[in-house]
């Protein structure tokens, strides 16, 4: 026996003194002894004596798996096992501890219904047997024979239960185990799901799935992203491996969680996959006004292509755009720097589309043998194809209104035309005011320096008489034998028509074309347009004199067998392309002109303009693709196409065909199961500039989760970001704060491993029981059997002493009650004598308090 507070026994000394003192004067010794004994019992209880005994009662903690790897039938069986244990426990103790990712307490509903439910929220997405066993051992009460019961399917995916089992064995705590069946393995398994490296909004893409099955199955495969159905297809799976190819489309960019669902009459399976869809940006470079480019821009934007229109190429960062379109741009007029930037852009993965237009004029003095842009294009611009000579007459207004800047620009424009002519061509310059004069009589263009000196000597003065000069020009050029004969009339004033219209008709009949150029506002527009229309040429109304040289040169080259072919033609499809599938090219209307290009040997001609000239040609250049469309996409040569039902689809599909299929940055996601973390590797291509400062990344996850993630540079052009997911599952995105193509957004789906676990790990549960000295699948009554074990326990005596003191006090009170009624419970039952009776009568008058002494 041990006393916890032995010093309390010193209080027995005053208690003994009090007892001796009371014995001298207390008349009723029995009551005194009872009071003293009760006080002594209280003193002994205060000293808290304990007695060492051996305890054989068993305390059992039942750890019950409630993760989502179990079926509802498993939970029912676990509940049945617990009810059987509770019925068999008798005097023993039973504690129930449900667990999944972590241990928890029974809910009020579970306790009331005596029926287990799945662990709520993310806790049900994992099974940690090690922590459950550790917590169960910690929950065992003292001074009881310990035992743990583990009820589970044994499919742990967090921790290692064998570590906890070794601890249980060292503590001599046996673990009995019960096996739950777990989820049955489905008849169909998804072995692989493959997606393209680059997926764009509005563009159908392929999803390749590999299923393996143990039976023949007829079902339906459906796709869903962010709750929106993307369509489906019926599937018929045979025994073994089955490859299924499906095509789906998303109409907007972003990061999505793609849900693939396979349903049949026997089952319903779902698979989740992260999906990144880009909304590509397109740069349209064109000198044309918005009214001309409007139809093309509207068609591309309708197909979820973000279009940015610019009059010239930006100086840097072309990689921001998926495709660059050069529409009606003078290719030879681009700067060397711009050509090199475009060549590098295509070589490193970009898409380039050249829509020729009327501005693409071949110039001999600008031809570069080593043109960087020419290297990237599948076709090269051709010089004029006519081997015969051509003849050009320029009729220039030199009236006094042309004095100053106008006449100087007109002379420069004439010099520019002369410089573009071949030596065998002929040229003449006729000036007029009130009369006409040949500044340069018609002669061979090989005498360039002489011709240019004669043109520079033209001086403005006099009035404006157009008809005589036009007649003279027609009369002289008519005498020249040439394949192409062309007259250009330039004026800034108003003149009488005279016989100009009849001359234009006669010229057209002689295959001589006449174009007119009106400079400024004070011109007879209707007159100039009629002359050009009847003469088979074109009319130009120029407000800015600085545009004169370009327009004059363009017109001359168009009408003397230049690279531009002014005739109506029907496009002829000669190649095959996947994007032709839904484009009604057989109903495409005629185009009214194109620019001559020569196809390179390895390029692919898809559509022809003639037997020798391509209309649409493409090829692969480096990592990118380039294409040339030799006509235009506006109301000049393609006027009829603007009303064609296939216009939008043609241009949209052509641009999408050029979209990059590789990225300038290689990304790789590696999952580390041991610490539930993801490592994202970035590797920048050689042509991508490294950032001066390493950007900070952000991890975005389910339920509003977000966290900063440091990006570490491992080596030149190599970066890594380590993401600790903790105990989270679901859909995650890793991206910089601002869009940066060098560090693209990376999405990944961390699945719940519970959903990929099937069956029961019976060997593991048997090993746990064997290792700890427990039993596998024992009967309920065997669980509470101590099996010869006992644990030392301490029996506290103070409660018994207190109850005994209370009982003695009650006995003393009962004795006092009887004495008040005049009876002595300890006296003999004989009749009292007279003397005693008399004494009793004499004692009656005494006060009641004295009669108790």
Secondary structure as GFF3:
##gff-version 3
##sequence-region A 1 853
A	DSSP	beta_strand	2	3	.	.	.	ID=ss1
A	DSSP	three_ten_helix	6	10	.	.	.	ID=ss2
A	DSSP	alpha_helix	11	25	.	.	.	ID=ss3
A	DSSP	alpha_helix	29	46	.	.	.	ID=ss4
A	DSSP	beta_strand	49	55	.	.	.	ID=ss5
A	DSSP	beta_strand	58	65	.	.	.	ID=ss6
A	DSSP	alpha_helix	72	88	.	.	.	ID=ss7
A	DSSP	beta_strand	93	99	.	.	.	ID=ss8
A	DSSP	alpha_helix	108	113	.	.	.	ID=ss9
A	DSSP	three_ten_helix	121	125	.	.	.	ID=ss10
A	DSSP	alpha_helix	129	138	.	.	.	ID=ss11
A	DSSP	beta_strand	145	152	.	.	.	ID=ss12
A	DSSP	alpha_helix	161	170	.	.	.	ID=ss13
A	DSSP	beta_strand	174	179	.	.	.	ID=ss14
A	DSSP	beta_strand	188	195	.	.	.	ID=ss15
A	DSSP	beta_strand	205	213	.	.	.	ID=ss16
A	DSSP	beta_strand	217	225	.	.	.	ID=ss17
A	DSSP	beta_strand	228	237	.	.	.	ID=ss18
A	DSSP	beta_strand	240	248	.	.	.	ID=ss19
A	DSSP	beta_strand	254	263	.	.	.	ID=ss20
A	DSSP	beta_strand	268	277	.	.	.	ID=ss21
A	DSSP	beta_strand	281	286	.	.	.	ID=ss22
A	DSSP	alpha_helix	290	302	.	.	.	ID=ss23
A	DSSP	beta_strand	306	310	.	.	.	ID=ss24
A	DSSP	three_ten_helix	318	320	.	.	.	ID=ss25
A	DSSP	beta_strand	323	327	.	.	.	ID=ss26
A	DSSP	three_ten_helix	331	333	.	.	.	ID=ss27
A	DSSP	alpha_helix	336	347	.	.	.	ID=ss28
A	DSSP	beta_strand	351	355	.	.	.	ID=ss29
A	DSSP	three_ten_helix	364	366	.	.	.	ID=ss30
A	DSSP	alpha_helix	372	376	.	.	.	ID=ss31
A	DSSP	beta_strand	379	381	.	.	.	ID=ss32
A	DSSP	beta_strand	390	397	.	.	.	ID=ss33
A	DSSP	three_ten_helix	400	402	.	.	.	ID=ss34
A	DSSP	alpha_helix	405	420	.	.	.	ID=ss35
A	DSSP	beta_strand	426	432	.	.	.	ID=ss36
A	DSSP	beta_strand	436	444	.	.	.	ID=ss37
A	DSSP	alpha_helix	448	456	.	.	.	ID=ss38
A	DSSP	alpha_helix	466	478	.	.	.	ID=ss39
A	DSSP	beta_strand	484	491	.	.	.	ID=ss40
A	DSSP	alpha_helix	500	509	.	.	.	ID=ss41
A	DSSP	beta_strand	512	519	.	.	.	ID=ss42
A	DSSP	alpha_helix	525	534	.	.	.	ID=ss43
A	DSSP	beta_strand	536	542	.	.	.	ID=ss44
A	DSSP	three_ten_helix	545	547	.	.	.	ID=ss45
A	DSSP	alpha_helix	548	558	.	.	.	ID=ss46
A	DSSP	beta_strand	564	565	.	.	.	ID=ss47
A	DSSP	beta_strand	572	573	.	.	.	ID=ss48
A	DSSP	three_ten_helix	578	580	.	.	.	ID=ss49
A	DSSP	three_ten_helix	585	587	.	.	.	ID=ss50
A	DSSP	beta_strand	594	595	.	.	.	ID=ss51
A	DSSP	beta_strand	597	599	.	.	.	ID=ss52
A	DSSP	beta_strand	604	608	.	.	.	ID=ss53
A	DSSP	beta_strand	614	621	.	.	.	ID=ss54
A	DSSP	beta_strand	624	629	.	.	.	ID=ss55
A	DSSP	three_ten_helix	640	643	.	.	.	ID=ss56
A	DSSP	alpha_helix	647	657	.	.	.	ID=ss57
A	DSSP	beta_strand	665	672	.	.	.	ID=ss58
A	DSSP	beta_strand	677	684	.	.	.	ID=ss59
A	DSSP	beta_strand	697	700	.	.	.	ID=ss60
A	DSSP	three_ten_helix	702	704	.	.	.	ID=ss61
A	DSSP	beta_strand	706	709	.	.	.	ID=ss62
A	DSSP	beta_strand	712	715	.	.	.	ID=ss63
A	DSSP	beta_strand	718	724	.	.	.	ID=ss64
A	DSSP	beta_strand	730	736	.	.	.	ID=ss65
A	DSSP	three_ten_helix	741	743	.	.	.	ID=ss66
A	DSSP	beta_strand	746	750	.	.	.	ID=ss67
A	DSSP	three_ten_helix	753	756	.	.	.	ID=ss68
A	DSSP	alpha_helix	762	772	.	.	.	ID=ss69
A	DSSP	alpha_helix	780	783	.	.	.	ID=ss70
A	DSSP	beta_strand	791	796	.	.	.	ID=ss71
A	DSSP	alpha_helix	798	820	.	.	.	ID=ss72
A	DSSP	alpha_helix	834	844	.	.	.	ID=ss73
A	DSSP	alpha_helix	848	851	.	.	.	ID=ss74
###
